[in-house]
């Protein structure tokens, strides 16, 4: 099992089970098969999905435990991205705080998630 598959199933099973878990994992696999960029790190996988206008991506963070290497992976992707904007969401206040520290701005929230983006090249 690849790191992506391991983290995908483990992470999604925290929120879904049975047929819905299968459906959500299959949908994610299709996104990857359709060209999303998969970046594998020691304790995490970050998937960058094309999102809206050219140069924009939505980042998906998959991990087991929140470790220093997860922080390092987020920082590396954030620093090395050369597109227009990265969009992401999280329910985890620790991840939100970290993303803000790395230059992301919260643009919306609901009762479950925070929605953040980081723009590049003066956008």
C-alpha angles and dihedrals in degrees: 000000000000121000089252093054092045095050094040095055094039094048097042092047088065088066106025140035140189118355093357091054090051091048094049093047092047090051091051092047089052090052089054092046089051091061111281111154114245117206114188122200135172098277103006148041123217118197120198113204122190106253126191117307123029112283096026122113137180112223122218116196118202123182143138102223131013102250138158089263090058088054090048092051093051091048093047094051092044093049097043100043111117102186131092104268144352116215122194143156134207140177091204115095090203091059091045091053091049093048091051089051088054093053104271120139125212109236100172144357139189133188091284109031147029116223117210139173138188119205126204138199096029096304 
